[in-house]
C-alpha cells in the first residue's frame, strides 16, 4: 500500500530564478558607466558607442540615448539565451542519469513505482522534458494499466512541451526584431537633426548639427545590426541544442518505457 501511494505522488518541480536578467541589465549599465568615464565626452569612440556628446539630440538627458537603450536590450537578450542554454544543459544531464533500466527485457508495470520515486528525487524544475514525460507516462500506466492511454497522454504532453519550448523563445525573437527597429528609429532621429541643420537660421547651414545628425543616423544603425546579428546567432545555436534535447528525451521515453512496459493485459 505504501508503495502504491508513493507511486501516485506528484513530482515536485522547483521554480527558476530571474536573477540572470538583473545581472545582465546591471552589467550593461556598468558598461555604459565605465565607457562614459573612460572615453572623453565628444571623443569619436564615446560618440560612436554611447552618443556621448553635447551636440547629440539626447545630450541634455544623457545617459539616455539610443545606443545605451540598445545595450540594455541586448543584455536582456543575452540573459534569456543564457537561461535557455542552462535549460538545455540540464536536459542533457537528465538523459545521462539513466533513469530507466536500458536493454531489451520487458519492463513490468510493478517496477514503475521505484522509478517514479527516483524521478521525484531529482527535484527537477517545472517543465523539465524527460522527468515530466516519464512521470506523466508512468502515472498513467500505473492508474489505468492501459498502454493505449499512456501513449495518448505521452503524445499530447509532447505536443504541449514542444509548444511551450517555442513560446520560451518569443522574448528573444521579439528582441531580435526590436533592436534593429530601435536602430532605425535612431536613424530617423539623426536624419531629422541633419535636416534641421540644413535649414539653419538666416539661410545658413549648421555644419556641426548636420554632422551630429549623420553620426547618430549611421552609428545607431551599425550598432543595432551588430547586436541583433549576435543574438540571432546565439539563439539559433541554443535553440537547436534545446530542441535536440527534447527529441532525445522523447526517443528515450519511447524506447525504454512505452515500447518495453508490460501492463498484464
C-alpha positions, 0 to 999 in steps of 0.5 A, a space after each residue: 500500500 505504501 508503495 502504491 501511494 508513493 507511486 501516485 505522488 506528484 513530482 515536485 518541480 522547483 521554480 527558476 530564478 530571474 536573477 540572470 536578467 538583473 545581472 545582465 541589465 546591471 552589467 550593461 549599465 556598468 558598461 555604459 558607466 565605465 565607457 562614459 568615464 573612460 572615453 572623453 565626452 565628444 571623443 569619436 569612440 564615446 560618440 560612436 558607442 554611447 552618443 556621448 556628446 553635447 551636440 547629440 539630440 539626447 545630450 541634455 538627458 544623457 545617459 539616455 540615448 539610443 545606443 545605451 537603450 540598445 545595450 540594455 536590450 541586448 543584455 536582456 537578450 543575452 540573459 534569456 539565451 543564457 537561461 535557455 542554454 542552462 535549460 538545455 544543459 540540464 536536459 542533457 544531464 537528465 538523459 545521462 542519469 539513466 533513469 530507466 533500466 536500458 536493454 531489451 527485457 520487458 519492463 513490468 508495470 510493478 517496477 514503475 513505482 521505484 522509478 517514479 520515486 527516483 524521478 521525484 528525487 531529482 527535484 527537477 524544475 517545472 517543465 523539465 522534458 524527460 522527468 515530466 514525460 516519464 512521470 506523466 507516462 508512468 502515472 498513467 500506466 500505473 492508474 489505468 494499466 492501459 498502454 493505449 492511454 499512456 501513449 495518448 497522454 505521452 503524445 499530447 504532453 509532447 505536443 504541449 512541451 514542444 509548444 511551450 519550448 517555442 513560446 520560451 523563445 518569443 522574448 528573444 525573437 521579439 528582441 531580435 526584431 526590436 533592436 534593429 527597429 530601435 536602430 532605425 528609429 535612431 536613424 530617423 532621429 539623426 536624419 531629422 537633426 541633419 535636416 534641421 541643420 540644413 535649414 539653419 537660421 538666416 539661410 545658413 547651414 549648421 555644419 556641426 548639427 548636420 554632422 551630429 545628425 549623420 553620426 547618430 543616423 549611421 552609428 545607431 544603425 551599425 550598432 543595432 545590426 551588430 547586436 541583433 546579428 549576435 543574438 540571432 546567432 546565439 539563439 539559433 545555436 541554443 535553440 537547436 541544442 534545446 530542441 535536440 534535447 527534447 527529441 532525445 528525451 522523447 526517443 528515450 521515453 519511447 524506447 525504454 518505457 512505452 515500447 518495453 512496459 508490460 501492463 498484464 493485459 
